[in-house]
Amino acid sequence: MRLASVVRASASSFDEYVETSSAALLRFAYLVTGDRDDARDAVQEALVGLFRVWDTRRPADVSAYVRRSIVNAHISAWRKRRRVRPAGDLETLGGPTAPDPSGGVVQADYVLRAVAALPPKQRAAIVLRFYEDRDFPEIARMCGGGEWAARALVKRALTTLRGQLDPT
């Protein structure tokens, strides 16, 4: 009886974590992967991995653990496919891109496409640095490697983006 109540209590706290953070994790995964289906798969894989360790050795920073798992899942899937996804296949979160007179949406879409064309580790570093507002030691932990490697990833990604984006 007692074991069943412990299992229920730990499962409910896991369920609460998933319920409160799944939308943010899905947004993060979409920015890392550039594809809704890949994002869902990466989040699901990360949460399955988290569930396996939830009761025995739960990480101190659960969100960082799950984000790192999402990045790792995306990089693994990318390596397995060994294909480059053209930036033209990427759709925005709201559906197909439509002309927008305000210019802001068009510019955001252009930047999103440029970020989607980056290699997976550089894309993850850019998303962590500028979307998640993480510092370099956190980026290093999530992407693997040291702080200087994280700085180099961000610098290379920014150099590539500056070359692609029109300064006007």
QUIQUIBEL-V896073 format. One record per pair of residues at least 24 apart in sequence whose C-alpha atoms are under 10 Angstrom apart, sorted by the first residue. I is the first residue (numbers start at 1). J is the second residue. D is the distance in whole Angstrom. If there is no record, write none. Layout:
i:j:d
I:J:D
I:J:D
This chain:
i:j:d
6:55:10
7:55:8
10:51:10
10:54:8
10:55:7
11:51:9
11:54:9
11:55:9
13:54:9
14:47:9
14:50:9
14:51:7
14:54:7
14:55:9
15:51:10
17:47:10
17:62:9
17:63:9
18:47:8
21:63:8
22:47:9
25:63:9
25:66:8
25:67:7
25:70:9
26:70:10
27:93:9
28:67:8
28:70:9
28:71:10
28:124:9
28:127:8
28:128:9
28:131:8
28:132:8
29:67:8
29:70:6
29:71:8
29:73:10
29:74:8
29:124:9
29:127:10
30:92:10
30:93:9
31:93:10
31:112:8
31:115:9
31:116:8
31:123:8
31:124:8
31:126:10
31:127:7
31:128:10
31:131:9
32:67:10
32:70:8
32:71:7
32:74:8
32:75:10
32:115:9
32:116:8
32:120:7
32:121:9
32:122:10
32:123:6
32:124:5
32:125:9
32:126:9
32:127:7
32:128:9
33:70:9
33:71:8
33:73:10
33:74:6
33:75:9
33:77:10
33:78:9
33:116:8
33:120:8
33:123:8
33:124:8
34:85:9
34:87:9
34:89:9
34:90:7
34:91:8
34:92:9
34:93:10
34:112:8
34:113:8
34:115:9
34:116:6
34:117:9
34:120:10
34:123:9
35:85:10
35:89:9
35:90:7
35:91:8
35:92:9
35:93:9
35:116:9
36:90:9
36:91:9
36:92:10
36:93:8
38:73:9
38:74:8
38:77:9
38:78:10
39:70:8
39:73:10
39:74:8
40:70:10
41:70:9
41:73:9
41:74:9
41:77:10
42:66:10
42:67:10
42:69:8
42:70:5
42:71:8
42:72:9
42:73:6
42:74:6
42:75:10
42:76:10
42:77:9
43:67:9
43:69:8
43:70:6
43:71:10
43:73:9
43:74:10
44:70:9
44:73:10
45:69:8
45:70:8
45:73:7
45:74:10
46:70:6
46:71:9
46:72:9
46:73:7
64:138:8
64:139:10
64:141:9
64:142:7
65:141:9
65:142:8
66:142:9
67:124:10
67:128:9
67:142:7
67:143:10
68:124:10
68:138:10
68:139:9
68:141:8
68:142:5
68:143:7
68:144:9
69:142:8
69:143:10
70:124:10
70:142:9
71:120:8
71:121:8
71:123:10
71:124:7
71:125:10
71:142:7
71:143:7
71:144:10
72:120:10
72:121:9
72:124:10
72:142:9
72:143:8
72:144:9
74:120:8
74:121:9
74:124:9
75:119:9
75:120:6
75:121:7
75:124:9
75:143:10
76:120:10
78:119:9
78:120:8
79:120:9
84:117:8
84:118:10
84:119:9
85:116:9
85:117:8
86:113:9
86:116:9
86:117:7
87:112:9
87:113:5
87:114:7
87:115:9
87:116:6
87:117:6
87:118:10
88:113:8
88:116:10
88:117:10
89:113:9
89:116:10
90:116:8
90:117:10
107:165:10
110:164:10
110:165:8
111:161:8
111:164:9
111:165:7
114:160:9
114:161:7
114:162:10
114:164:7
114:165:8
115:157:8
115:158:9
115:160:9
115:161:7
115:164:10
117:160:10
117:161:9
118:156:10
118:157:7
118:158:10
118:160:8
118:161:8
119:153:10
119:157:9
121:150:9
121:153:7
121:154:9
121:157:9
122:150:9
122:152:9
122:153:5
122:154:6
122:155:9
122:156:7
122:157:6
122:158:9
122:160:10
123:153:9
123:154:8
123:157:7
123:158:10
124:153:9
124:154:9
124:157:10
125:150:7
125:151:9
125:152:10
125:153:6
125:154:6
125:155:10
125:157:8
126:150:10
126:153:8
126:154:6
126:155:9
126:156:10
126:157:7
126:158:8
127:154:9
128:154:10
129:154:8
130:154:10
